[in-house]
Amino acid sequence: MMKFASLIAFVAFATSSVAHTIFQEVYVNGVDQGHINGIRVPTYDGPITDVTSNDVICNGGINPYQTPISTVIISTPAGAQVTAEWHHTLAGADSSDSADPIDPSHKGPVMAYLAQVPSATQTTVTGLQWFKIWEDGLTVSDQSWGVDRLIANKGKVTFTIPSCIAAGQYLLRVEIIALHAASSYPGAQLYMECAQLAITGGGSTSPATVSFPGAYSGTDPGIKLNIYQTLSNYTIPGPSVFSCSGSSGTTAASPTSSSSATVKSSSAPASSSSSTSSSGTVAQYGQCGGTSYTGSTTCASPYTCTYSSAYYSQCL
């Protein structure tokens, strides 16, 4: 059985090693900000496997293989729902491509981080302080992953910008960790790009932060593991998700270690009042159902409340 599982892992890795993906579009409260507008997109769609490299910050920062930095800075109200869209290549959605938005073998978590910066178009990304605002990992009951839900939503994931953080310019780092070859290190494939935001409104809370590199270790249980088995839990790498109601730390947090990490299962994007109209209907891409969800389940016309998992349904 172990040899068979190893063979499956090898075949999955060999046949999908070029099935990469790029974060390339941002929506703010359901409004499309334009293809690659405000995003530091590379021309290369491949992963980073060395978690100690500066390349894990924004997929290499500004390296020769990248296209120039977009001059667009996306205005985003604090408390807004933001959708990040991924596709296999910069050509965008391609229904004829079985690896779009990412090959289904690339199971793993999806996460979003923010770092406040003096200027969202600055070329330097080293030394920034990041806090996690959303994550979607493993749903143990059906062994489904954040990547599975991303694929079901045609490359889109939606999360909420914390309403209590200070106004200013930020980099939004959205990340996929593909675990199909993660039984040894380096094997996990990290995909990430950074979008340039100007957050308006907000409050004065300064979240506890981590650094990249440094937030992950090659021995973390969420970085090095064999997913070709029934998992009883999965520890998403990095810090806990920042919550305006549950965290107000102002000092840097230590990266989550493998010995003290708490087990995190799938978490749904938080609902936001900004996605619901005065008539009680939910706008496109807004949450309309899921465990613990208490908001409206009626989508604005012509959208339909579409089931993603027990934890999340979305107006599509």
C-alpha positions as CSV (number, residue, x, y, z in Angstrom):
1,M,0.0,0.0,0.0
2,M,2.8,2.4,0.8
3,K,4.5,1.7,-2.5
4,F,1.2,2.3,-4.3
5,A,0.7,5.6,-2.5
6,S,4.3,6.6,-3.3
7,L,3.6,5.7,-7.0
8,I,0.5,7.9,-7.0
9,A,2.4,10.8,-5.6
10,F,5.2,10.4,-8.1
11,V,2.8,10.2,-11.1
12,A,0.8,13.2,-9.8
13,F,4.0,15.2,-9.5
14,A,5.4,14.1,-12.9
15,T,2.3,14.7,-14.9
16,S,1.4,18.1,-13.4
17,S,4.8,19.6,-12.7
18,V,4.0,22.4,-15.2
19,A,0.5,22.9,-14.1
20,H,1.2,26.2,-12.4
21,T,-1.0,29.2,-11.6
22,I,-0.9,33.1,-11.2
23,F,-2.9,35.4,-9.1
24,Q,-4.0,38.0,-11.7
25,E,-7.2,39.8,-10.9
26,V,-8.7,41.7,-8.0
27,Y,-12.4,42.4,-7.3
28,V,-13.4,44.9,-4.6
29,N,-17.0,44.4,-3.3
30,G,-17.7,42.4,-6.5
31,V,-16.2,45.1,-8.8
32,D,-13.5,43.9,-11.2
33,Q,-10.4,46.1,-11.0
34,G,-9.1,44.9,-14.4
35,H,-6.8,42.2,-15.6
36,I,-3.4,42.3,-13.9
37,N,-4.2,45.9,-12.7
38,G,-2.4,46.6,-9.5
39,I,-0.8,43.2,-9.2
40,R,2.9,42.4,-9.4
41,V,2.6,39.5,-11.9
42,P,5.5,37.4,-13.1
43,T,5.8,36.1,-16.7
44,Y,6.8,32.8,-15.1
45,D,3.9,30.9,-13.5
46,G,6.0,28.4,-11.5
47,P,6.3,27.9,-7.7
48,I,8.8,28.8,-5.0
49,T,10.0,25.7,-3.1
50,D,12.6,27.3,-0.8
51,V,10.7,28.8,2.2
52,T,13.9,30.5,3.3
53,S,14.3,32.5,0.1
54,N,13.3,36.1,-0.4
55,D,11.3,34.9,-3.4
56,V,8.5,33.8,-1.0
57,I,7.6,37.4,-0.4
58,C,6.0,38.5,-3.6
59,N,7.2,35.7,-6.0
60,G,10.6,37.1,-6.3
61,G,9.9,40.7,-5.7
62,I,11.2,42.6,-8.7
63,N,13.4,40.2,-10.6
64,P,14.4,40.2,-14.3
65,Y,11.7,37.6,-15.2
66,Q,8.9,39.8,-14.0
67,T,6.9,42.3,-16.0
68,P,7.2,45.9,-14.7
69,I,5.3,46.9,-11.5
70,S,1.8,48.1,-12.3
71,T,1.4,51.7,-11.4
72,V,-2.2,51.0,-10.3
73,I,-3.0,51.2,-6.6
74,I,-6.4,49.7,-5.9
75,S,-8.7,51.7,-3.6
76,T,-10.2,49.3,-1.0
77,P,-12.4,50.3,1.9
78,A,-11.6,48.7,5.2
79,G,-14.3,46.0,5.8
80,A,-14.6,45.4,2.0
81,Q,-14.9,42.0,0.5
82,V,-12.0,41.3,-1.8
83,T,-11.9,38.5,-4.4
84,A,-8.6,37.2,-5.8
85,E,-8.7,35.4,-9.1
86,W,-6.1,32.8,-10.2
87,H,-5.5,31.2,-13.6
88,H,-3.0,28.8,-15.2
89,T,-1.5,31.5,-17.5
90,L,-1.7,35.2,-17.8
91,A,-4.1,34.7,-20.7
92,G,-6.8,34.3,-18.1
93,A,-9.7,31.8,-18.0
94,D,-9.5,28.9,-20.5
95,S,-12.2,26.3,-20.4
96,S,-10.2,24.1,-22.7
97,D,-7.3,23.9,-20.3
98,S,-7.7,21.1,-17.8
99,A,-5.1,22.8,-15.5
100,D,-7.0,26.1,-15.3
101,P,-7.1,27.7,-12.8
102,I,-4.7,25.1,-11.3
103,D,-4.3,21.3,-11.8
104,P,-6.7,19.4,-9.5
105,S,-3.7,17.4,-8.1
106,H,-2.3,20.5,-6.5
107,K,-4.2,20.1,-3.2
108,G,-3.4,22.5,-0.4
109,P,-4.4,25.6,1.5
110,V,-5.0,29.1,0.2
111,M,-4.2,32.2,2.3
112,A,-4.1,36.0,2.3
113,Y,-1.8,38.4,4.1
114,L,-1.4,42.2,4.3
115,A,1.6,44.3,5.0
116,Q,1.5,48.1,5.4
117,V,4.0,50.0,3.3
118,P,5.0,53.6,2.7
119,S,4.2,53.2,-0.9
120,A,2.4,50.3,-2.6
121,T,4.5,50.8,-5.7
122,Q,7.8,50.7,-3.9
123,T,10.2,48.2,-5.5
124,T,11.6,46.9,-2.1
125,V,9.6,44.1,-0.5
126,T,12.2,42.8,2.0
127,G,11.8,43.5,5.7
128,L,8.0,44.0,5.5
129,Q,5.8,42.9,8.4
130,W,2.8,40.7,7.4
131,F,-0.4,39.6,9.1
132,K,-2.7,36.9,7.9
133,I,-6.3,38.0,7.2
134,W,-7.8,34.7,5.8
135,E,-7.1,31.1,5.2
136,D,-8.8,28.0,3.8
137,G,-7.2,24.6,4.5
138,L,-8.5,21.1,4.9
139,T,-12.1,20.1,5.6
140,V,-11.5,16.8,7.4
141,S,-15.0,15.5,7.0
142,D,-14.7,15.1,3.2
143,Q,-10.9,15.6,2.8
144,S,-11.4,18.6,0.6
145,W,-8.9,21.5,0.4
146,G,-8.9,25.2,-0.1
147,V,-7.6,24.6,-3.6
148,D,-10.6,22.4,-4.4
149,R,-12.9,25.2,-3.5
150,L,-10.8,27.7,-5.5
151,I,-11.2,25.4,-8.5
152,A,-14.9,25.0,-7.9
153,N,-15.2,28.8,-7.9
154,K,-13.4,29.1,-11.2
155,G,-10.2,30.4,-9.7
156,K,-11.7,32.9,-7.2
157,V,-11.4,33.1,-3.4
158,T,-13.1,35.8,-1.4
159,F,-12.2,37.3,2.0
160,T,-12.8,40.4,4.1
161,I,-10.3,43.3,4.7
162,P,-10.3,43.8,8.5
163,S,-12.4,46.9,9.4
164,C,-10.2,47.9,12.3
165,I,-6.8,48.3,10.6
166,A,-5.3,51.7,9.9
167,A,-5.9,53.5,6.6
168,G,-2.9,53.5,4.3
169,Q,-1.1,51.7,1.5
170,Y,-0.6,48.0,1.7
171,L,0.6,45.0,-0.2
172,L,-1.9,42.1,-0.3
173,R,-0.1,38.7,-0.6
174,V,-2.4,35.9,-1.7
175,E,-0.8,32.4,-1.6
176,I,-1.5,28.8,-2.6
177,I,0.6,26.0,-1.2
178,A,0.4,22.9,-3.3
179,L,1.2,19.7,-1.4
180,H,1.1,17.0,-4.0
181,A,4.9,16.5,-3.7
182,A,5.3,17.6,-0.1
183,S,6.3,14.3,1.5
184,S,9.9,15.5,1.6
185,Y,11.5,19.0,1.6
186,P,11.8,20.9,-0.6
187,G,8.6,19.6,-2.2
188,A,5.7,21.8,-1.3
189,Q,5.1,24.4,-4.1
190,L,4.3,27.9,-3.0
191,Y,2.5,30.2,-5.4
192,M,2.0,33.9,-4.5
193,E,1.7,37.3,-5.9
194,C,1.2,40.7,-4.3
195,A,-1.5,43.3,-5.1
196,Q,-1.1,47.0,-4.4
197,L,-3.9,48.4,-2.2
198,A,-4.8,51.8,-0.7
199,I,-7.1,51.0,2.3
200,T,-9.5,53.7,3.2
201,G,-11.5,54.3,6.4
202,G,-10.6,51.7,9.1
203,G,-9.4,52.2,12.6
204,S,-6.2,52.2,14.6
205,T,-5.4,48.6,15.4
206,S,-1.9,47.4,14.7
207,P,-1.9,43.6,14.2
208,A,0.9,41.3,15.4
209,T,3.0,40.4,12.4
210,V,5.5,37.9,10.9
211,S,8.2,38.2,8.3
212,F,8.8,36.5,5.0
213,P,11.0,34.6,4.9
214,G,10.8,33.4,8.4
215,A,7.1,32.7,8.9
216,Y,7.5,29.1,7.5
217,S,10.0,26.3,8.2
218,G,10.8,23.4,6.0
219,T,9.8,21.1,8.9
220,D,6.4,22.7,9.6
221,P,3.7,20.0,9.5
222,G,1.8,22.1,6.9
223,I,4.9,22.2,4.6
224,K,6.2,18.7,4.9
225,L,3.6,16.0,4.9
226,N,2.2,13.1,2.8
227,I,-1.4,14.0,1.7
228,Y,-2.0,10.6,0.1
229,Q,-3.7,9.3,3.2
230,T,-6.8,10.1,5.2
231,L,-5.7,13.1,7.4
232,S,-7.3,13.6,10.8
233,N,-6.1,17.3,10.8
234,Y,-3.9,19.7,8.9
235,T,-1.9,22.6,10.4
236,I,-2.0,25.6,8.0
237,P,1.5,27.2,8.0
238,G,2.1,30.6,9.4
239,P,0.4,32.6,12.1
240,S,-3.3,32.6,13.1
241,V,-5.7,34.7,11.2
242,F,-5.9,38.3,12.6
243,S,-9.4,39.2,13.9
244,C,-10.5,42.7,14.9
245,S,-12.5,41.2,17.8
246,G,-9.9,38.8,19.0
247,S,-6.5,40.4,18.5
248,S,-5.0,43.8,19.0
249,G,-1.3,43.0,19.4
250,T,1.1,45.7,18.5
251,T,4.3,43.7,18.7
252,A,5.7,41.2,16.2
253,A,4.6,37.6,16.7
254,S,6.9,34.7,16.5
255,P,6.3,32.4,13.5
256,T,4.1,29.5,14.3
257,S,6.3,26.5,15.1
258,S,5.5,22.9,14.4
259,S,5.4,22.1,18.1
260,S,3.0,24.8,19.2
261,A,0.9,25.2,16.1
262,T,-2.9,24.8,16.5
263,V,-4.8,22.6,14.1
264,K,-6.8,24.7,11.7
265,S,-9.5,23.3,9.5
266,S,-11.3,25.0,6.6
267,S,-12.4,28.5,7.4
268,A,-14.9,30.3,5.3
269,P,-14.5,33.9,4.2
270,A,-16.2,36.2,6.7
271,S,-19.4,37.9,5.6
272,S,-19.5,41.6,5.2
273,S,-22.3,44.1,5.3
274,S,-20.8,45.7,2.3
275,S,-21.8,42.7,0.2
276,T,-25.5,43.0,1.1
277,S,-27.8,45.7,-0.4
278,S,-30.4,47.6,1.5
279,S,-33.0,45.2,0.1
280,G,-31.4,42.3,2.0
281,T,-30.0,40.6,-1.1
282,V,-26.3,39.6,-1.4
283,A,-24.2,41.1,-4.2
284,Q,-22.1,39.1,-6.7
285,Y,-19.3,37.1,-5.0
286,G,-20.8,37.7,-1.6
287,Q,-21.3,34.9,1.0
288,C,-24.9,33.6,1.1
289,G,-24.7,30.4,3.1
290,G,-22.5,28.0,5.2
291,T,-22.1,26.8,8.7
292,S,-22.5,29.6,11.2
293,Y,-23.5,32.1,8.5
294,T,-26.4,34.3,9.7
295,G,-26.8,36.8,6.8
296,S,-29.1,36.9,3.8
297,T,-29.3,33.8,1.6
298,T,-30.9,35.7,-1.3
299,C,-28.6,36.8,-4.1
300,A,-29.1,39.9,-6.2
301,S,-30.5,39.2,-9.7
302,P,-29.3,37.5,-11.8
303,Y,-26.9,35.7,-9.4
304,T,-27.6,32.3,-7.7
305,C,-26.4,31.2,-4.2
306,T,-24.0,28.4,-5.3
307,Y,-22.8,25.7,-2.8
308,S,-19.0,25.4,-2.4
309,S,-18.8,23.5,0.8
310,A,-20.6,23.0,4.2
311,Y,-18.8,26.1,5.3
312,Y,-19.4,28.5,2.4
313,S,-21.8,29.3,-0.4
314,Q,-21.3,32.3,-2.7
315,C,-23.5,34.4,-5.1
316,L,-22.3,33.5,-8.6
